[in-house]
């Protein structure tokens, strides 16, 4: 009986201390613009890497709005991955002649494409956060 009581006390203490919990959850939403104006970003993915190192990716709406949920609160790195329509057309029709994705025009500057090296960063508090992104031409 005594051992059983001790086990219950240890389990209760572990639960009260938050045993096994990671950082608090954060959500980030905002709008991506180009030169302060809306841009067609239908094929743009927003990739956020939270403080726990887990990437979370979502597609931006055509008007540039996005919302990422389930991020670990703390420092967040953000990358934007855009696939131009011309690239998809060329792949579908075979007219691209092996031209790589990087050679097609995109509103997303190359420096912003990889969340690990992108200058886009924020500190996400637990709960809701707003992070608007303006890509300069």
N, C-alpha and C positions, 0 to 999 in steps of 0.2 A: 504494500500500500504506500509506504513511504517513497519508494522509487517512482511509482506512478505519479504521485503528487509533485515530485521534483521535475519530472518530464513535463508536466503541464505548466509549471512555473517557467521553465526554460523556453517552451514554445510560446507562451504568452509574452515573455520579454522580447523574443526575436520578432514576433509580429508587431509589437508596439514600437520597436526600433526601426521598422521598415525593412527588415531583412530581405535581401534579394531585389529590392527596387532599384531601378536606374534613375537617371535624371528625370525631373518632371517633364511632362509632355508640353510641347509648344506647337502652335499653328502660325503660319506666316501667310499673309495674303497681300496682294498689291496689284499694280498695273505696270506693264512694260510699255514704254513709249520710245519713239525714235525722234530725237530733236524736239522733245516736248509734245509730239503729235502722235495720235494713234497710228499703228502700223498693222498690216495684215500678218499676224503671227500664228496663223492656224497650225502650222507645223513646227511650233517652238515648244521644247520641253524645258521646264524649270527643274534643275537638279540641285537639291539642298543636301548638304552633309552636316548633320548636327554634331554636338559635342561628343557623342558616343561613337562617331565615325561611320554611322549608318546612312547611306544615301537614300533619299526619298525623291522620286521624280513624278511630276504631273505635267499634263499638256496645258499650255496656255489657251485661253479662249481666243477667238478671232480678233477681238478688240484688245487683247493683251492682258486681260485679267487672269489671275491665277490664285490658287489657294493650296498650300501644302500643309498637311496635318501629320501628326505622329512624330514630330521631330523632338530630339532631346534638347531641352533648354540649355542655353549657354551660347558659345560662339558657333556661328553657322556660316559655312562657305556656300556660295551660290554660283552655279554655272548655267548657261543658256545654250541649248543645243537646237539649232534650226536646220531644217531640211528644206531648201528652196524647191518650189514647184517645178522650175525648169529642170532640176536634177531628176525629179521623179518622172517627168515627161520623157526625158532623154533615156532613162533606164527602161521605161515601158516600151518606147518605140525603137530603141537601139541606136538613136541618133547621137548619143553622147561620145561615141568613139573612145571609150575608156577614160574619159575626162573625170578626174577625181572630184569628190564632193567639195573640197576646199577651193576649187576653181570657179564655182558658181557664186554669183553675188548673193550676199546675205546681209540683213540689217544687223546681225550680231557680229561684233568685232571678234577676231580670232582670240584675243586675250580673255574673252569672257566665256569661252566654250567649255573649259575644264574647271569644275568647281575647286579642284585642288590648287590651281594656279590663278584663278580669276581674282580680280581686285574687288569683286562684289562680296562683301561680308556684312554681317550684322550680329548683334547679341540678342538672342531670342529669350524673352522672359517666359515663364510658364503661362499658358493661356494664349490669348490672341496677340498677334504682332502685325504691324503694317510695314511693308518694305516695297516702296515704289522704285522702279528702275527706269532711268532715262538713258537710252543708248545714244551717244553723240554720233552725228554723221561724219 
